[in-house]
Amino acid sequence: MKQLEYTIRFNTPAFLGNAEQQAQWRTPPFKALIRQWWRVVRGSTDVARLREEEGRLFGAANDEGGGSQKSQVRLRLDSWGGGSLQGAWGNDPRVRHEEVGPNGMDIGSHLYLGYGPLEYRQGTALKKNAAIQAGESNTLRLAWPVNEPSIADALQLIHWFGTLGGRSRNGWGSLELKHDSITSVIPAQAGIQIGHLLRRMALPLSECLRHDWPHALGLSADGRLLLWQSTQTFTTWREAMQALARVKIGFRRQFALGAPGPFEQRHLLAYPVTHHTVNAWGNQTRLANQLRFKVAMNAEGKLVAHIFHLPCALPRELAYALGRNAPTIQQQAAIWQTVHGWLDNTNQSTFQRI
């Protein structure tokens, strides 16, 4: 077994809880995160084979096939303590949202990105009155078979892209790993060639859209990674999250919305959309945003905001429900290319390609 010890540190608050929905450091979410990025490292679109390999490595409860298997990946945290962020949320920087109210209004950027764990109570407030605060750290000890280098690659990707807990796709629970084996910044940030790991895990947008689950970082038609970094640095996570809220409002507004009922282009970005239900999907359908956010440290120790795209097709059950109105793969690609183009325009989005 290969054994390594990592220091974990959160760059933004993490809504990471236990069964009582109180903030707590726990190992199961970290194991799930490693599994998620291990799938990307493996790069396989053969789902049956991928599940077999995953069960062998991470364990499986199965009465058929090979039966139940014990996990070969072992984790231990130094502390299972609770989060220290309690009581008042504090300053929530405002952003302008033209679609709120009849004439638009300024809204709390943190509330916009964290609604659910956060709520409005005469201002932005924690729903369960606890979260793991930015800056909190812990020690994670890991052991895995020496013949599984894909685990080390998955940990590197977690350092670059990993987030954990509620609303983590919006940048909450942005974490970093410290160890001599970890490359601290994404290679292109340091002005060198894209690392072999990034190239190996990346596929053209058109190929990614052949499957309806996230399995690779996307590439645009010119071969560039679908990966953006804020053009400015930030002194606090509050400012970084405000920048991400502003850009999310911006790219979503590239697609106008009509009356509720039919599927429209913006519904592909994420669903539900407030006051714009798709009749064929109803109110209970959920479609997570494929564009993911992260707050990271650059080489100078300043905070930067990242946006990256793990593209995949509209899930087949949602496409089936739409029938003839389901967007084709070409139409889905065109919608995402509109978003990518807006992000590439730094005069609008204040982000640039890495």
C-alpha positions in Angstrom: 0.0 0.0 0.0 1.1 3.5 -0.8 0.6 5.8 2.1 0.6 9.6 2.0 -0.5 12.4 4.3 -2.1 15.6 2.9 -3.0 18.9 4.6 -6.5 20.0 3.5 -7.5 23.6 3.6 -10.7 25.3 2.5 -10.5 28.5 0.6 -14.2 29.2 0.8 -16.8 28.1 3.5 -17.9 24.6 3.1 -21.5 23.5 3.7 -20.4 20.0 4.7 -22.5 18.3 7.3 -23.5 15.2 9.2 -26.9 13.5 9.5 -28.2 16.3 11.7 -27.1 18.8 9.0 -24.6 20.4 11.3 -21.2 21.2 9.8 -18.6 18.5 10.5 -15.4 17.2 9.0 -16.1 13.6 7.8 -14.3 11.1 5.6 -17.2 9.9 3.3 -17.5 13.1 1.3 -13.7 13.0 0.7 -13.9 9.5 -0.5 -16.8 10.4 -2.9 -14.7 13.3 -4.2 -11.8 11.0 -4.9 -14.1 8.6 -6.8 -15.5 11.4 -8.8 -12.2 12.6 -10.1 -10.8 9.1 -10.4 -13.5 8.5 -13.1 -12.2 11.5 -15.0 -8.7 10.2 -14.7 -9.7 6.8 -16.0 -11.3 8.5 -19.0 -13.3 5.4 -19.9 -16.8 5.7 -21.5 -17.4 2.0 -21.1 -19.7 2.3 -18.1 -19.9 -1.4 -17.3 -16.1 -1.7 -17.2 -15.7 1.5 -15.2 -18.1 0.3 -12.6 -16.3 -3.0 -12.3 -13.0 -1.3 -11.8 -14.5 1.3 -9.4 -16.0 -1.5 -7.3 -12.8 -3.3 -7.1 -10.8 -0.3 -6.0 -13.3 1.6 -3.8 -15.5 -1.2 -2.7 -19.0 -2.3 -3.6 -22.1 -3.8 -2.0 -23.4 -6.2 -4.7 -25.3 -9.5 -4.5 -24.6 -10.2 -8.2 -21.5 -10.6 -10.3 -18.4 -10.4 -8.2 -20.3 -9.9 -5.0 -19.5 -7.4 -2.3 -15.9 -6.1 -2.3 -14.0 -4.3 0.4 -12.5 -0.9 -0.4 -8.8 -0.9 -1.1 -8.6 2.9 -0.5 -8.4 3.9 3.1 -8.9 7.4 4.6 -8.5 8.9 8.0 -8.9 12.5 9.1 -7.1 13.8 12.2 -10.2 15.5 13.4 -14.0 15.0 13.0 -14.7 18.3 14.7 -17.5 20.7 13.8 -17.2 23.8 11.7 -16.4 27.1 13.3 -18.6 29.4 11.1 -21.6 30.0 13.2 -24.1 32.8 14.0 -24.3 35.8 11.7 -23.1 35.4 8.1 -21.6 38.9 7.9 -21.0 41.0 4.8 -22.6 39.7 1.6 -21.4 41.9 -1.4 -24.2 42.9 -3.7 -24.4 42.2 -7.4 -26.9 43.6 -9.9 -29.5 41.2 -11.3 -31.8 42.7 -13.9 -34.2 39.8 -13.8 -35.2 40.2 -10.1 -38.3 42.2 -9.7 -39.9 44.4 -12.3 -36.9 46.6 -12.9 -34.0 44.6 -11.5 -32.3 45.0 -8.2 -29.1 44.4 -6.3 -28.9 41.0 -4.5 -26.5 39.3 -2.2 -23.9 37.5 -4.2 -23.4 34.8 -1.6 -27.1 34.2 -1.2 -27.4 33.9 -5.0 -24.7 31.2 -5.2 -25.5 29.4 -1.9 -29.3 29.5 -1.7 -30.3 26.4 0.3 -27.5 26.3 2.9 -28.0 30.1 2.9 -31.3 31.9 3.3 -32.6 35.4 3.6 -33.5 36.5 7.2 -33.2 40.3 7.1 -30.0 39.7 5.2 -28.0 36.6 4.3 -27.9 34.0 7.0 -26.9 30.4 7.5 -29.9 28.1 7.4 -28.5 25.6 9.9 -26.3 28.1 11.7 -23.0 26.3 11.0 -20.5 25.7 8.3 -16.8 25.0 8.0 -15.1 28.4 7.7 -12.6 29.3 5.0 -9.1 28.8 6.3 -9.9 25.8 8.4 -7.6 22.9 7.8 -7.2 19.2 8.6 -4.9 16.3 8.0 -6.0 13.5 5.6 -4.1 10.2 5.6 -4.6 8.0 2.6 -3.5 4.5 1.7 -4.1 2.7 -1.6 -2.5 -0.1 -3.7 0.9 0.9 -5.2 -0.2 -0.3 -8.6 -3.0 2.4 -8.8 -1.3 5.6 -9.9 -4.7 6.9 -11.0 -5.4 7.8 -7.3 -2.5 10.2 -7.2 -3.7 11.8 -10.4 -7.2 12.1 -9.0 -5.8 13.9 -5.9 -3.9 16.3 -8.2 -7.1 17.1 -10.0 -8.9 17.6 -6.7 -6.3 20.2 -5.7 -6.9 22.1 -9.0 -10.6 21.6 -9.4 -12.1 20.0 -6.3 -14.9 21.4 -4.2 -17.0 19.8 -1.5 -20.4 20.1 0.2 -23.6 21.8 -0.6 -23.6 24.2 -3.6 -20.0 23.1 -4.3 -20.4 23.5 -8.1 -20.8 27.2 -7.3 -17.5 27.4 -5.6 -18.4 26.7 -2.0 -16.1 24.3 -0.3 -13.2 25.1 -2.6 -10.3 23.1 -1.1 -6.6 22.7 -1.6 -4.2 19.9 -0.8 -0.7 20.4 0.4 2.0 17.7 -0.2 5.3 17.5 -2.0 3.7 15.4 -4.7 1.1 18.1 -5.5 1.7 20.7 -8.2 0.3 23.8 -6.6 -0.9 25.8 -9.6 -2.4 24.7 -12.9 0.6 24.4 -15.2 -0.6 27.0 -17.8 -0.8 29.5 -14.9 2.9 29.3 -14.5 3.5 30.1 -18.1 4.5 26.6 -19.2 3.0 24.0 -21.5 -0.3 22.3 -20.4 0.6 19.4 -18.2 0.3 15.9 -19.6 -2.4 15.1 -17.0 -4.6 18.0 -18.2 -4.2 17.0 -21.8 -5.0 13.3 -21.0 -8.2 14.2 -19.2 -9.5 16.6 -21.9 -11.7 15.9 -24.9 -13.3 18.1 -27.6 -16.7 19.4 -26.7 -18.3 17.4 -29.5 -16.9 14.2 -28.1 -17.9 15.0 -24.5 -21.5 15.5 -25.7 -21.8 11.9 -26.9 -22.3 10.8 -23.3 -24.7 12.1 -20.7 -22.4 12.0 -17.7 -19.3 14.2 -16.9 -16.2 12.3 -17.9 -13.6 14.9 -19.2 -12.6 18.5 -19.2 -13.8 20.1 -22.4 -11.7 21.5 -25.3 -13.0 24.1 -27.7 -12.7 23.6 -31.5 -9.2 25.3 -31.5 -7.9 22.9 -28.9 -7.9 25.2 -25.9 -9.1 24.0 -22.5 -12.6 25.1 -21.4 -10.9 26.7 -18.3 -11.0 30.3 -17.3 -9.4 32.4 -14.5 -10.4 35.8 -13.2 -8.4 38.6 -14.6 -8.0 40.1 -11.1 -6.9 38.6 -7.7 -8.8 38.9 -4.5 -7.8 39.5 -0.9 -10.9 37.7 0.6 -13.1 34.8 -0.5 -16.1 37.1 -0.2 -14.8 39.2 -3.1 -14.0 36.1 -5.2 -17.5 34.7 -4.7 -19.0 38.1 -5.7 -17.0 37.9 -9.0 -18.4 34.4 -9.6 -21.9 35.4 -8.9 -21.6 38.4 -11.3 -20.3 36.2 -14.1 -23.0 33.5 -13.5 -25.7 36.1 -13.8 -24.0 37.4 -17.0 -23.7 34.1 -19.0 -27.2 32.9 -18.0 -28.7 36.2 -19.3 -27.3 35.4 -22.8 -30.5 33.4 -23.3 -33.8 35.2 -22.9 -36.8 33.5 -21.3 -40.4 33.5 -22.5 -43.5 32.3 -20.8 -43.3 29.1 -18.7 -44.0 25.8 -20.3 -41.7 25.0 -23.3 -38.1 24.0 -23.1 -35.8 27.0 -23.8 -32.0 27.3 -24.3 -31.3 28.5 -20.8 -32.8 25.4 -19.3 -29.9 23.5 -20.6 -27.5 25.4 -18.4 -29.3 24.4 -15.2 -32.8 23.5 -14.0 -35.1 24.6 -12.4 -35.3 28.2 -13.4 -37.3 30.4 -11.0 -40.8 31.1 -12.5 -40.0 29.3 -15.7 -41.0 25.7 -15.3 -40.7 23.3 -18.3 -44.1 21.4 -18.4 -42.5 18.2 -19.6 -40.1 18.2 -16.6 -42.3 19.6 -13.8 -41.1 21.1 -10.5 -39.1 18.1 -9.2 -36.6 17.7 -12.0 -33.0 18.8 -11.3 -30.3 19.5 -13.8 -27.0 20.6 -12.3 -24.9 23.3 -13.9 -22.0 21.8 -16.0 -19.9 25.0 -15.6 -18.2 24.6 -12.2 -16.6 27.3 -10.1 -13.6 27.2 -7.7 -11.6 29.7 -5.6 -7.9 28.8 -5.6 -4.5 30.3 -4.7 -2.2 31.5 -7.4 1.6 31.3 -7.3 1.8 34.5 -5.4 -0.6 33.4 -2.7 -3.5 35.5 -3.9 -7.0 34.2 -4.4 -8.3 33.7 -8.0 -11.6 32.5 -9.3 -11.7 29.6 -11.8 -14.5 28.4 -14.1 -14.2 25.1 -15.9 -16.5 23.0 -18.0 -17.0 19.2 -17.8 -19.4 18.9 -20.7 -21.9 16.1 -21.2 -25.2 15.7 -23.1 -28.6 16.4 -21.7 -29.5 13.2 -19.6 -31.4 10.9 -21.8 -34.5 10.6 -19.5 -34.9 14.4 -19.7 -34.4 14.4 -23.5 -37.0 11.6 -23.7 -39.5 13.6 -21.7 -39.1 16.5 -24.2 -39.8 14.3 -27.2 -39.4 16.2 -30.5 -38.5 19.4 -28.6 -35.3 17.9 -27.1 -32.2 19.8 -28.3 -29.9 17.8 -30.7 -26.3 17.4 -29.8 -25.4 20.1 -32.3 -27.9 22.5 -30.7 -26.5 21.7 -27.3 -23.0 22.4 -28.5 -24.1 25.8 -30.0 -25.7 26.8 -26.6 -22.5 26.0 -24.8 -20.3 27.7 -27.4 -22.4 30.9 -26.8 -21.5 30.7 -23.1 -17.8 30.0 -23.9 -17.7 33.0 -26.3 -19.2 35.3 -23.6 -16.6 34.1 -21.1 -13.8 34.7 -23.7 -14.9 38.3 -24.0 -13.0 39.7 -21.0 -14.7 43.1 -21.5 -17.9 41.4 -20.4 -16.9 38.6 -18.1 -13.6 39.7 -16.5 -12.3 36.1 -17.0 -9.7 34.8 -19.4 -8.6 31.4 -20.7 -5.9 29.5 -18.9 
